[in-house]
Amino acid sequence: METIRNYLESMFRGLPQTDKIMRAKSELLQMMEDKYTELIRSGKTENEAVGDVIQNFGNLEDLAEDLGIKDILHQTKYSDVQRRKLSFDEVTDFLAAKKRAIIMKSTAICLFIISVIFPILSDTLDISEKIGVVLMFLAIGCGVMFMCLTTTIMEPWRYIKNEPCSIDAISIDYLKNKIRDFTPTYSVLSSVGVLLCILCFIPAVIFDEFGGCFMDELGGVMLFVFVGAGVFLMVFAKSMKRAYLNLLNINEKIEFYEIGKGENRMIENKNVKVILSAYWSVVTCIYLCVSFLTFQWHITWLIWPVAAAIHTIIKAIYAVEPSEKENKKSVEKEDE
């Protein structure tokens, strides 16, 4: 048992001696002792029992979540990381840019949804179908433009996502106040958004009572308008709340860009980066437009695997490993 206690001490060496850590340590010791006693009673020798206990309970990272100390363990592990300190002006400017980007993204999604109303309206108002189709693609084009602008707006702030950063006490208090003030707004916007999506069929039911082709198609138009408005409100509310919380918790953030990790493949070409940022939104719009215009749903689903293949090919051609990028910079410096 002394060997187990000594091993336990080595596992917790370097961690802060807080009440939470001490409780976790005591709990793990009890688990190890229970397992050791069980193995001895089953006929194992002392050395065999100690070996099995260490094998089953010897990795603190595997047990951290069950012990409730995963956050402390990771913070300690990354405590020596040099973080870029964000000034209060940087925090406020970032939030202002983020809000503009979120409004554009929400508007783009809303435009994608309501774009189908123009062919319906052209038929309802006895206007040329070509005008309705043109307006539909115009709405989609505006949506794609907004998505691209979203990426452009947030490009100067990429370091907040990709680099280890920290904020001071003044910024923390400011963000806490912003979250407290935004909470009622978030609740109202989310509730109204959900309500609009749930009740989107009500106009169609009401207009159907009046009869006539015009009223039927107007009900269909209102359905998409309700859904578009509801999704706009929900996306805006959720995205703003996430932005506040992510920035508030940035001091504890441990998942940031690290040189040498293969999964962090990056696109250097800015034009390709902008295209990929709106890629799936465009694919979705193309799928919906083609499907609604042709009603060949049994065929149009092929758009998705083809789009996925094209996306993979683009990333394979233009994406580079961070290490490759660093090596390229080193070579350029040497050439100079």
N, C-alpha and C positions, 0 to 999 in steps of 0.2 A: 504493500500500500504506500510505503514511503516513496517508492519509485514513481507511482502515479501522481502523488502530491507534488513532487519535484517537477515532473513533466508539466503538470497544470500550471505551476508558477512560471515556467518558461513560456508557456502559451500566452499568458496575460502580461508578460514583461513588456514594458513600454507603453501600455495603455493607461489612460488617466484613472486614478483611483476614486472614481465616483461611486455613488450608491448603486447606480444601475449596473456598473461593471462588477461591483462586489457581489450583487445579487446573482448576476449571471455566472460568476465564478463559483459561488456556493452551489448553485443549481447544477452546474456541470460536474462539480466534485461529487455531488450526491448521485448523479447518474452514473458516473464512473465507478463509484463504490458499489452501487447496486449491481452493475454489470459484473464487476470483479467477484462479488459474493456469489452471484448466480453461476459463474463459470467454475469457481472452486467447488461448489456443491455438485456440479455436473461431473466432477472427476478430473478437471484440468489441473496441471501443476501451477505453482505460483508464477513462474516465468511465462508459461503459455497464457495464463489469464491476463497478466500485465500486457503482454504483446497484443492480445485480442482487444483489450480495452483501448490501448493507444491507437490501434488500427481503426477502431470504430469511432473514437471520439477525439482523435489527435489533430484534426484539421479545424482550426477555429473559424476559418472563412466559410466552411460548409455548415457550421453550426450557428453562425452569427445571427441569421434571420430567426431561427427558432428561439434563440436566447434573447432576442430583442436588442442586439447591440450592433447590428449591421451598419447603421449610420455612423456610430462612434468609431467602429473599426476602419471604415473607409476614410473618415475625416482624419484619423490618426495617420493612416497610410499616406494620404496626400497632404499632410500638414506642412511638409517642407517645400511644396510647390510654390514657386514665385508667381503671385497673382498681380495682374494689372489693375491698379486702383482707378475706379471710375469716379470722376468728379460729379458734384451735384448737377452741374450744367449738362454733362454728358447724359446723366440719367433722365433729366427732363426733356432734352432734345431727342433722345432715343424713344421715349414714350410718345412724343408728338409725332415722330416719323412712323412709329409702329401703328399709331391710331389711324394715320392717313392710309397706310398700307392695308390695314384691316378693312377700312371703309371701301377701298377699291376692290379688295378681294371679295367682300360680301356683295358689292354691287355687281361684280363680274358673274358670280354664281347666280344672282337673281336674274341677270340678263340672259344667261344660258337657259334658265327655266322658263322665263316668259317669252323667249324668242319664238316659240311655236304658236303664240296667239296671233301673229301677223297673217299667216296663211288662213287661219280661221276667220279673222276679221275681214280679210279681202273677199272671202266667199260670202260672208254675212252681209257686207256692204255693197256687194255686187261690183267689186273692183277687180281688175285684172289679177289673175293668180300670180303673174310674174312680179307684180309690185309687192305682194305679200311675201313671196320667197326672197326677194331682194331685201326687204325690211328684216326678215328673219336672219339672213346671213349678216346684215349690217349690225344687228343686235349682238350676234355671236362675235363678230369682228371687234366690236367695242369691248365686249367681255374679255376677249383675248388680249386686247391692248391694255386693259386695266390690270390683268394678271402680270403682264410684262412690266408695267410700271411699278407694280408691287415689288418685284424683284429688284428693280433699279433703285427704288427708294431705300430698301433695306441693305443694299450692297455695302454702303460705307460702314454699316454696323455689324458686319459679319464677325468681327473679332470678338464681340460679346458672346456669340454662340460657340465660336471655335477655339477661343483662348481662355485660360483660367483668369477670371476677373473677380474683383471684390468691390463692395460699396461701403461707405462709412456710416456712422450712426445717424447722421442727419438724413441721408438718403433712405435709410431703413425706416425712420419715423415718417418721412414723407410718403413712402410707399404704403406703409400700414394705414395712414390716413386716407390715401387714395382708394385702397381696397375697401376700407370701411364705408367711404362715401359712395363707392360704386356698387356695393352689395345690393342695396334696394333697387338700383337701376338694373342690375343683372337679373334679379328675380322677376322684375316687371317685363323686361325685354324677352327673357326666356319663356315666361308664361304666355305672353301674347303671341310669340312665335309658334309655340306648340299649339295654342288654341286656334290660330289661323290655319295651320296644317290639318288639324282635326276637323275643323268646320268648313274646309274648302269645298265640300260637296253641297253645302247648304244653298248657295246661290243657284246651282244647277237644279236643285229640287224646287226652289221657289219659282224660277223662271219657267220650269217645265209646266207648272200649273197654269201659266198664261197661254201655253200652247204656241204653235208656230215654229217654223224653222229658225227664224231670227232669234227668238228667245232661247231655244235649245243651244244654239251655237254661242250666244252671249253667256250662258251658264258655263259652258266649257272654257271660255276666255277667263271668266272670273275665278274658276278653279285654279288655273295656272297662276293668276295674279295673287291669289291668296297664298298658294304654296311658295311662290317666289318671295313675297313679303315676309312670310313666316321664317323661311330659311335665312333670309337676310338678317333678321333680328337675332335669330339663334346663333348664327355664325359670328356676328359682331360681338354679342354679349360673351360668348364662350371664349373667343380669341382675345378680347380685352382682359378678361379675368385671368387667363393663362399668362398673358404678357406681364401683368402685375406680379403674379405669384412667382414666375420664373426669375424675374429680376430681383424680387425680395429674397429668394433662396439662392442667389448666385454665389454667396460666400461658401455655401456647402456643396456647390456643384462639383462633381468629380468626373463626369462624362464629358470631357472636352477633347479637342483635336490634339492628338499626340503623334509626333513624327515617328514614322516607321510602322504604323499599324496598317496592314493591308486593306482593312475594310474601309479606310478613309480615302477611297479613290476620288480624285478631284478633277473637275473639268476646268481647263485653263482658258479655252476659247470663250470669250464673253458672249459672242453671238449664239453659240451652241448652248451655253448656260441659260440664256434667256429663253431659248426655244424649249429646252427641257423643263423649265419652270412652269410653262403653260401647256406642256405636251399632253398630259392626261385630260386636262380640261377640254382641250381642242378635240381629242379623240372622243370624249364623251359627247360633245356637241355634234360631231360628225355622225356618230352612231345614232343619236336621237333624230337628227334631221333626215338622214338617209332612211331610217326605219319608218318615220312618220310619212315621208314622201312616197315611199314605195310599198310600205306595209309588208315587206318581205322579211319578217322577223326571223324566220327559220334560216335565212341566209346571212343577214346583217350581223349576226353574232360573231362571224368570222373576222370582223373588224378588230376585235379584242386580241386574239392571238397574233394577228398580223402586226398590230400596233406594238405588242409586247416584244415581238421579234425585232422590229425596227428600233425600238428603244434600247434593247440590249446591244444591237450592232453599233448604234451611235455611241453608247458608253464605252464599248470595247475599243472603238477607234480613237475617241478623244480623251478618255479618262486616263490619268496617270497616277502612279503611286506617289505619296508625299515624299518618300525617300528619293524617288527619281527626280522630283522637282528640286529637292535640296541639292542633289548631285549636279543637276543642270546649272543651278545658281553658282555652285562652287567652281565648276568648269569655266563659266563666264567670267568669274572674278579672276581666275588664274590667267585667262586669256588677256584680261585687261592689264 
